[in-house]
Amino acid sequence: MNKTFDVVIVGAGITGLTAAALLAKSPQSNRLRLTVIDAAARPVFSADDDVALRVSAVALGSAALLESVGAWEFVQGARVGAYDRMRVWDESGHADSSAALSFDAAEFAVPQLGFIVENVLLQQALLNVLDNSDAELLFEAPISALEENGQKYRVAIENRNFDADLVIGADGARSFVRKSVAISTRDWPYGQSAIVTHLTPEKPHQNTAWQRFLRDGPLGMLPLADGRISVVWSTGQDIAEQALTATDEELGEMLSAASDYVLGALTVAGPRGAFPLVARHAEKYVLPGIALIGDAAHAVHPLAGQGANLGLQDAAVLAQVISTALAKDECPGDRPVLRRYERERKGENAQMMHLMTGLNRLFATDSTLVRELRVIGMRLFNNSGPVRDRAVKVALGVGR
Ligand SMILES: Cc1cc2nc3c(=O)[nH]c(=O)nc-3n(C[C@H](O)[C@H](O)[C@H](O)COP(=O)(O)OP(=O)(O)OC[C@H]3O[C@@H](n4cnc5c(N)ncnc54)[C@H](O)[C@@H]3O)c2cc1C
């Protein structure tokens, strides 16, 4: 009889739950005993609640992945915004100038460029799938220790231990798993924080994702289904602190000015939060018996809304590698198996991280020369045909 393996996923964020759903739905699922552990309470989405503060721009490729496990239908049936245009422009120009970048779903023959979905809704959709599987789900169960135990790892929560052939660390940017197995990271602090809130714009958002590059950092405005916009404003620490303590009226004025009134005056219509920004990359994604995915492995600047999408791609590749290994009777925790995952994802994530860091720096400059070159570069990019096509397809998650 074929051997059965124990896989413990630490972290029930979007990444960990996607990995769990893919494994639970894989043809080899009967050979895995799957446990998902999270420190937080089980997330619950309710359509009666206001749109949650944390939303993600979900690329087409990620939506297709969620569809493949049966989670997307629930997302679409609940509430989801779609955007069919993107406008990117520089502080020194206007949103409708020839140097502004503009992408339209029609020119790429797709119905939309992506979706705006609350993180909690994505989690709920994936939990619905897992509730109908054999996976064990444990919430309010922070892991307190992770130690080698012969050929396995022992995962300890308050009153239980699990011996796992493979521990998947999907426990976010400050990963306990990563620290416990002494995988170091390279960190590049941006000196910026992201202010997040929802606002009602004076003019309709036109189902467009707007991004204005300012010297202190980019301002992203994502269209919500109810007509509001969700703002991610990456800015210097001083301004971020001011934004956090400002009245709603003052914050509305700050953001209206930062957006160059492209949607008219903006009125704050939701709570606010701040996230310190850092680029972080784990030196290794795998050790025998350990694999890191999502923010546990890499944190990127939110300027192109790629963080969650990269995590979903990690989950997809890891689940595929595990499934293939099981079909060949290999243990999913073996290093050669896990290296296949690391080889496929680490370089790709590094490229995206450096691209985001480079873009953020390119726009955060006082140099007149760099500013002029940037405007010329954006015009060239606009007219670059295949280069532009390829870049957009990567952003949509439908090309490489
Ligand atoms: C302001 C901002 C805007 C963003 N916008 C976008 C966007 O538009 N599009 C996009 O793709 N990405 C976006 N991102 C990035 C995206 O939110 C993250 O990349 C993504 O949420 C990471 O998911 P994750 O599952 O890897 O980690 P997390 O969401 O951090 O989940 C980790 C989970 O692990 C659990 N955990 C932690 N420690 C333990 C422990 N010791 N024991 C048990 N459980 C533990 C936590 O409770 C949590 O549930 C944005 C990020 C920021 C900061």
The ligand as an SDF file (V2000), in Angstrom:
LIG
                    3D

 53 58  0  0  0  0  0  0  0  0999 V2000
   -1.3150   48.1930    2.0290 C   0  0  0  0  0  0  0  0  0  0  0  0
   -1.2100   46.9270    1.2420 C   0  0  0  0  0  0  0  0  0  0  0  0
   -1.9630   46.7570    0.0850 C   0  0  0  0  0  0  0  0  0  0  0  0
   -1.8690   45.5750   -0.6750 C   0  0  0  0  0  0  0  0  0  0  0  0
   -2.5880   45.4500   -1.8280 N   0  0  0  0  0  0  0  0  0  0  0  0
   -2.4450   44.3290   -2.5810 C   0  0  0  0  0  0  0  0  0  0  0  0
   -3.1430   44.1530   -3.8240 C   0  0  0  0  0  0  0  0  0  0  0  0
   -3.8950   45.0130   -4.2770 O   0  0  0  0  0  0  0  0  0  0  0  0
   -2.9490   42.9860   -4.5230 N   0  0  0  0  0  0  0  0  0  0  0  0
   -2.1050   42.0220   -4.0690 C   0  0  0  0  0  0  0  0  0  0  0  0
   -1.9230   40.9890   -4.7590 O   0  0  0  0  0  0  0  0  0  0  0  0
   -1.4430   42.1470   -2.8930 N   0  0  0  0  0  0  0  0  0  0  0  0
   -1.5870   43.2720   -2.1460 C   0  0  0  0  0  0  0  0  0  0  0  0
   -0.9140   43.4000   -0.9740 N   0  0  0  0  0  0  0  0  0  0  0  0
   -0.0990   42.2820   -0.4880 C   0  0  0  0  0  0  0  0  0  0  0  0
   -0.9750   41.1900    0.1160 C   0  0  0  0  0  0  0  0  0  0  0  0
   -1.9030   41.7330    1.0260 O   0  0  0  0  0  0  0  0  0  0  0  0
   -0.0980   40.1510    0.8240 C   0  0  0  0  0  0  0  0  0  0  0  0
    0.9400   39.7650   -0.0480 O   0  0  0  0  0  0  0  0  0  0  0  0
   -0.9320   38.9150    1.1770 C   0  0  0  0  0  0  0  0  0  0  0  0
   -2.0400   39.2350    1.9840 O   0  0  0  0  0  0  0  0  0  0  0  0
   -0.0590   37.9030    1.9110 C   0  0  0  0  0  0  0  0  0  0  0  0
   -0.8300   36.7630    2.1830 O   0  0  0  0  0  0  0  0  0  0  0  0
   -0.2020   35.5810    3.0550 P   0  0  0  0  0  0  0  0  0  0  0  0
   -1.3040   34.5720    3.1430 O   0  0  0  0  0  0  0  0  0  0  0  0
    1.0990   35.1450    2.4660 O   0  0  0  0  0  0  0  0  0  0  0  0
    0.1380   36.2030    4.4680 O   0  0  0  0  0  0  0  0  0  0  0  0
   -0.8490   36.8430    5.5610 P   0  0  0  0  0  0  0  0  0  0  0  0
   -2.0520   37.4260    4.9400 O   0  0  0  0  0  0  0  0  0  0  0  0
    0.0030   37.7200    6.4120 O   0  0  0  0  0  0  0  0  0  0  0  0
   -1.3490   35.5680    6.4120 O   0  0  0  0  0  0  0  0  0  0  0  0
   -0.5340   34.9490    7.3660 C   0  0  0  0  0  0  0  0  0  0  0  0
   -1.4070   34.1390    8.3300 C   0  0  0  0  0  0  0  0  0  0  0  0
   -0.5450   33.4330    9.2320 O   0  0  0  0  0  0  0  0  0  0  0  0
   -1.0730   33.5120   10.5360 C   0  0  0  0  0  0  0  0  0  0  0  0
    0.0330   33.3680   11.5090 N   0  0  0  0  0  0  0  0  0  0  0  0
    1.0570   34.2220   11.7240 C   0  0  0  0  0  0  0  0  0  0  0  0
    1.8650   33.7360   12.6920 N   0  0  0  0  0  0  0  0  0  0  0  0
    1.3420   32.5660   13.1090 C   0  0  0  0  0  0  0  0  0  0  0  0
    1.7120   31.5870   14.0970 C   0  0  0  0  0  0  0  0  0  0  0  0
    2.7920   31.7290   14.8890 N   0  0  0  0  0  0  0  0  0  0  0  0
    0.9330   30.4950   14.2460 N   0  0  0  0  0  0  0  0  0  0  0  0
   -0.1720   30.3190   13.4800 C   0  0  0  0  0  0  0  0  0  0  0  0
   -0.5670   31.2120   12.5310 N   0  0  0  0  0  0  0  0  0  0  0  0
    0.1770   32.3130   12.3470 C   0  0  0  0  0  0  0  0  0  0  0  0
   -1.7580   34.8680   10.6030 C   0  0  0  0  0  0  0  0  0  0  0  0
   -2.7860   34.8720   11.6040 O   0  0  0  0  0  0  0  0  0  0  0  0
   -2.3220   35.0050    9.1810 C   0  0  0  0  0  0  0  0  0  0  0  0
   -3.6580   34.5310    9.0870 O   0  0  0  0  0  0  0  0  0  0  0  0
   -0.9920   44.5590   -0.2240 C   0  0  0  0  0  0  0  0  0  0  0  0
   -0.2430   44.7210    0.9600 C   0  0  0  0  0  0  0  0  0  0  0  0
   -0.3400   45.9110    1.6720 C   0  0  0  0  0  0  0  0  0  0  0  0
    0.4960   46.0940    2.9240 C   0  0  0  0  0  0  0  0  0  0  0  0
  1  2  1  0
  2  3  1  0
  2 52  2  0
  3  4  2  0
  4  5  1  0
  4 50  1  0
  5  6  2  0
  6  7  1  0
  6 13  1  0
  7  8  2  0
  7  9  1  0
  9 10  1  0
 10 11  2  0
 10 12  1  0
 12 13  2  0
 13 14  1  0
 14 15  1  0
 14 50  1  0
 15 16  1  0
 16 17  1  0
 16 18  1  0
 18 19  1  0
 18 20  1  0
 20 21  1  0
 20 22  1  0
 22 23  1  0
 23 24  1  0
 24 25  2  0
 24 26  1  0
 24 27  1  0
 27 28  1  0
 28 29  2  0
 28 30  1  0
 28 31  1  0
 31 32  1  0
 32 33  1  0
 33 34  1  0
 33 48  1  0
 34 35  1  0
 35 36  1  0
 35 46  1  0
 36 37  1  0
 36 45  1  0
 37 38  2  0
 38 39  1  0
 39 40  1  0
 39 45  2  0
 40 41  1  0
 40 42  2  0
 42 43  1  0
 43 44  2  0
 44 45  1  0
 46 47  1  0
 46 48  1  0
 48 49  1  0
 50 51  2  0
 51 52  1  0
 52 53  1  0
M  END
$$$$
